[in-house]
Amino acid sequence: MRKTNFVTYFLAAAILLGLGTVINAQRISRDVLTKGTITSSSEPKISPVPGRSETEQNLAIGTTDKKIIIGTWLETVTFNGAMPPLKSLVTFGADGNVLVADQGAVGSGSAFSAGHGSWSQAGGRTFDWTTVELLYSTTDGSLIGYLKVSGRYTVGETGNSYTGHFLASVSDPDGNVLFSVDGNNAGSRIQVEPLP
């Protein structure tokens, strides 16, 4: 396979992996948020704000819950170099798993699988993640190589956006790295839009 095809497929896969932002932060118990009670008499009493979710209340008082990353995001992936930006979809599961799907993951004679991986909270609203995709022949299904992407994302104060950085590498079936690329990601949470 030509190097040009690897670059094209690598970019598509990098978008999938770029959706992985991990948030690590303090956790406030449900009692504190819903009942305004606290476990230590030295801490101030926190009253819930009507109409705000637990995550929104955590953000409003300067704390976050690692669950803030959970959900599905639409992401723009920008590469450092001459490659054009791509779109990617990423889902962070409550169990620590990540699934990604990238724009342009199919090329002339080859394709990338969906990306599968894991995420963890790095601290505060920052999350680390890694995903792997299979690069295979569309002719006979044989394995051509792998795309591995690792990144770090920070979720914004509203909990509905994130930004971050990634490093992606394409390797052959034996694990020898053929090339790498890095870049930046910006994601927006996909939210429920009720029918009118």
Buried (B, 14 or more C-beta within 10 A) or exposed (E): BEEEBBBBBBBBBBBBBBBBBBBBBEEBEEEBBEEEEBEEEEEEEBEEEEEEEBBBBBBEBEBBBBBBBBBBBBBBBBBEEEBEBBBBBBBBBEEBBBBBBBBBBBBEEBBBBBBBBBBBBBBBBBBBBBBBBBBBEEEEEEEBBBBBBBBBBBBBEEBBBBBBBBBBBBBBEEEEEBEEBBBBBBBEBBEEEEEE
